[in-house]
């Protein structure tokens, strides 16, 4: 979008494009963000590895819970329909994997996961947020 603004030394209008001026991100910010994401990735990998070293169920459960949470976040914060659907599919697949793992480990824990989904769905349907 180009607007006409007067030149400071005279009254002649000059072209000014606010979309281009000041929109360049410094390389230092991009490098800092990339380094931060790299550290975050290694931290998550280290945490999952440590939990997996304690017991394979702990590591797998943490990974599935994190995947479910990230699917929910993507679903809630996306504007496009396909991104919302992808987030919902990731969240449901992670929940289904966690539930299957809990049924394998101890059957009452699996039923607890199924019951918690029923409770969450009931709360969502009975609130004003879903409308």
C-alpha positions as YAML, in Angstrom:
chain: A
units: angstrom
residues:
- id: 1
  name: UNK
  ca: [0.00, 0.00, 0.00]
- id: 2
  name: UNK
  ca: [1.57, 3.28, -1.11]
- id: 3
  name: UNK
  ca: [0.58, 6.59, 0.46]
- id: 4
  name: UNK
  ca: [1.65, 10.12, -0.31]
- id: 5
  name: UNK
  ca: [3.35, 12.02, 2.50]
- id: 6
  name: UNK
  ca: [4.98, 15.45, 2.34]
- id: 7
  name: UNK
  ca: [8.76, 15.59, 2.22]
- id: 8
  name: UNK
  ca: [10.17, 17.11, 5.43]
- id: 9
  name: UNK
  ca: [12.06, 19.90, 3.63]
- id: 10
  name: UNK
  ca: [9.30, 20.83, 1.21]
- id: 11
  name: UNK
  ca: [5.62, 20.23, 0.60]
- id: 12
  name: UNK
  ca: [6.25, 17.81, -2.29]
- id: 13
  name: UNK
  ca: [4.66, 14.41, -1.70]
- id: 14
  name: UNK
  ca: [6.91, 11.35, -1.73]
- id: 15
  name: UNK
  ca: [5.97, 7.69, -2.06]
- id: 16
  name: UNK
  ca: [5.97, 5.89, 1.28]
- id: 17
  name: UNK
  ca: [5.38, 2.17, 1.57]
- id: 18
  name: UNK
  ca: [4.85, 1.16, 5.23]
- id: 19
  name: UNK
  ca: [4.67, -2.55, 4.32]
- id: 20
  name: UNK
  ca: [8.27, -2.65, 3.13]
- id: 21
  name: UNK
  ca: [10.03, -0.13, 5.36]
- id: 22
  name: UNK
  ca: [10.93, -1.59, 8.74]
- id: 23
  name: UNK
  ca: [9.67, -5.08, 7.98]
- id: 24
  name: UNK
  ca: [13.09, -6.67, 7.56]
- id: 25
  name: UNK
  ca: [13.98, -8.94, 10.47]
- id: 26
  name: UNK
  ca: [17.61, -8.64, 11.51]
- id: 27
  name: UNK
  ca: [19.72, -11.74, 10.96]
- id: 28
  name: UNK
  ca: [20.60, -11.78, 14.66]
- id: 29
  name: UNK
  ca: [16.94, -12.34, 15.61]
- id: 30
  name: UNK
  ca: [16.58, -15.19, 13.13]
- id: 31
  name: UNK
  ca: [19.80, -16.78, 14.33]
- id: 32
  name: UNK
  ca: [18.78, -16.40, 17.96]
- id: 33
  name: UNK
  ca: [15.38, -17.98, 17.30]
- id: 34
  name: UNK
  ca: [16.92, -20.85, 15.33]
- id: 35
  name: UNK
  ca: [19.43, -21.50, 18.12]
- id: 36
  name: UNK
  ca: [16.63, -21.39, 20.70]
- id: 37
  name: UNK
  ca: [14.59, -23.94, 18.74]
- id: 38
  name: UNK
  ca: [17.65, -26.16, 18.45]
- id: 39
  name: UNK
  ca: [18.23, -26.01, 22.21]
- id: 40
  name: UNK
  ca: [14.54, -26.71, 22.83]
- id: 41
  name: UNK
  ca: [14.67, -29.75, 20.56]
- id: 42
  name: UNK
  ca: [17.75, -31.16, 22.28]
- id: 43
  name: UNK
  ca: [16.20, -30.50, 25.69]
- id: 44
  name: UNK
  ca: [13.00, -32.35, 24.80]
- id: 45
  name: UNK
  ca: [15.00, -35.20, 23.28]
- id: 46
  name: UNK
  ca: [17.15, -35.42, 26.42]
- id: 47
  name: UNK
  ca: [14.11, -35.41, 28.68]
- id: 48
  name: UNK
  ca: [12.39, -38.14, 26.68]
- id: 49
  name: UNK
  ca: [15.61, -40.15, 26.62]
- id: 50
  name: UNK
  ca: [15.98, -39.86, 30.39]
- id: 51
  name: UNK
  ca: [12.39, -40.93, 30.96]
- id: 52
  name: UNK
  ca: [12.85, -43.79, 28.50]
- id: 53
  name: UNK
  ca: [15.94, -44.91, 30.39]
- id: 54
  name: UNK
  ca: [13.87, -45.13, 33.57]
- id: 55
  name: UNK
  ca: [11.14, -47.13, 31.86]
- id: 56
  name: UNK
  ca: [10.02, -47.34, 28.24]
- id: 57
  name: UNK
  ca: [6.41, -46.61, 29.20]
- id: 58
  name: UNK
  ca: [7.40, -43.34, 30.88]
- id: 59
  name: UNK
  ca: [9.26, -42.09, 27.80]
- id: 60
  name: UNK
  ca: [6.56, -43.17, 25.38]
- id: 61
  name: UNK
  ca: [3.80, -41.70, 27.55]
- id: 62
  name: UNK
  ca: [5.59, -38.35, 27.79]
- id: 63
  name: UNK
  ca: [6.06, -38.28, 24.02]
- id: 64
  name: UNK
  ca: [2.40, -39.12, 23.36]
- id: 65
  name: UNK
  ca: [1.13, -36.59, 25.90]
- id: 66
  name: UNK
  ca: [3.35, -33.90, 24.36]
- id: 67
  name: UNK
  ca: [2.15, -34.82, 20.88]
- id: 68
  name: UNK
  ca: [-1.49, -34.66, 22.02]
- id: 69
  name: UNK
  ca: [-0.93, -31.25, 23.62]
- id: 70
  name: UNK
  ca: [0.78, -29.89, 20.51]
- id: 71
  name: UNK
  ca: [-2.11, -31.13, 18.36]
- id: 72
  name: UNK
  ca: [-4.58, -29.33, 20.60]
- id: 73
  name: UNK
  ca: [-2.51, -26.11, 20.45]
- id: 74
  name: UNK
  ca: [-2.30, -26.30, 16.64]
- id: 75
  name: UNK
  ca: [-6.04, -26.97, 16.43]
- id: 76
  name: UNK
  ca: [-6.92, -23.97, 18.60]
- id: 77
  name: UNK
  ca: [-4.48, -21.46, 17.08]
- id: 78
  name: UNK
  ca: [-4.79, -22.23, 13.35]
- id: 79
  name: UNK
  ca: [-6.81, -20.13, 10.95]
- id: 80
  name: UNK
  ca: [-7.04, -22.53, 8.01]
- id: 81
  name: UNK
  ca: [-9.39, -25.49, 8.11]
- id: 82
  name: UNK
  ca: [-6.82, -28.10, 7.00]
- id: 83
  name: UNK
  ca: [-4.46, -27.04, 9.80]
- id: 84
  name: UNK
  ca: [-7.26, -27.37, 12.34]
- id: 85
  name: UNK
  ca: [-8.10, -30.82, 11.00]
- id: 86
  name: UNK
  ca: [-4.44, -31.88, 11.07]
- id: 87
  name: UNK
  ca: [-4.12, -30.72, 14.68]
- id: 88
  name: UNK
  ca: [-7.25, -32.65, 15.66]
- id: 89
  name: UNK
  ca: [-5.98, -35.80, 13.93]
- id: 90
  name: UNK
  ca: [-2.60, -35.57, 15.64]
- id: 91
  name: UNK
  ca: [-4.22, -35.02, 19.03]
- id: 92
  name: UNK
  ca: [-6.62, -37.92, 18.58]
- id: 93
  name: UNK
  ca: [-3.91, -40.28, 17.28]
- id: 94
  name: UNK
  ca: [-1.70, -39.46, 20.26]
- id: 95
  name: UNK
  ca: [-4.62, -39.94, 22.66]
- id: 96
  name: UNK
  ca: [-5.48, -43.28, 21.05]
- id: 97
  name: UNK
  ca: [-1.86, -44.39, 21.30]
- id: 98
  name: UNK
  ca: [-1.69, -43.39, 24.95]
- id: 99
  name: UNK
  ca: [-4.94, -45.20, 25.70]
- id: 100
  name: UNK
  ca: [-3.73, -48.37, 23.95]
- id: 101
  name: UNK
  ca: [-0.47, -48.16, 25.92]
- id: 102
  name: UNK
  ca: [-2.37, -47.82, 29.18]
- id: 103
  name: UNK
  ca: [-4.61, -50.79, 28.33]
- id: 104
  name: UNK
  ca: [-1.48, -52.82, 27.58]
- id: 105
  name: UNK
  ca: [0.19, -51.77, 30.80]
- id: 106
  name: UNK
  ca: [-2.74, -52.05, 33.19]
- id: 107
  name: UNK
  ca: [-6.37, -52.37, 32.10]
- id: 108
  name: UNK
  ca: [-7.89, -50.06, 34.76]
- id: 109
  name: UNK
  ca: [-5.55, -47.27, 33.61]
- id: 110
  name: UNK
  ca: [-6.90, -47.68, 30.08]
- id: 111
  name: UNK
  ca: [-10.46, -47.40, 31.35]
- id: 112
  name: UNK
  ca: [-9.43, -44.33, 33.32]
- id: 113
  name: UNK
  ca: [-8.21, -42.73, 30.08]
- id: 114
  name: UNK
  ca: [-11.47, -43.58, 28.31]
- id: 115
  name: UNK
  ca: [-13.48, -42.20, 31.24]
- id: 116
  name: UNK
  ca: [-11.44, -38.99, 31.28]
- id: 117
  name: UNK
  ca: [-12.25, -38.47, 27.60]
- id: 118
  name: UNK
  ca: [-15.94, -38.89, 28.43]
- id: 119
  name: UNK
  ca: [-15.63, -36.37, 31.26]
- id: 120
  name: UNK
  ca: [-13.83, -33.87, 29.02]
- id: 121
  name: UNK
  ca: [-16.42, -34.26, 26.26]
- id: 122
  name: UNK
  ca: [-19.26, -33.84, 28.76]
- id: 123
  name: UNK
  ca: [-17.72, -30.68, 30.19]
- id: 124
  name: UNK
  ca: [-17.13, -29.27, 26.71]
- id: 125
  name: UNK
  ca: [-20.71, -29.97, 25.61]
- id: 126
  name: UNK
  ca: [-22.26, -28.56, 28.77]
- id: 127
  name: UNK
  ca: [-20.32, -25.28, 28.71]
- id: 128
  name: UNK
  ca: [-21.01, -22.14, 26.71]
- id: 129
  name: UNK
  ca: [-17.59, -22.37, 25.06]
- id: 130
  name: UNK
  ca: [-18.71, -24.90, 22.45]
- id: 131
  name: UNK
  ca: [-21.59, -22.74, 21.20]
...
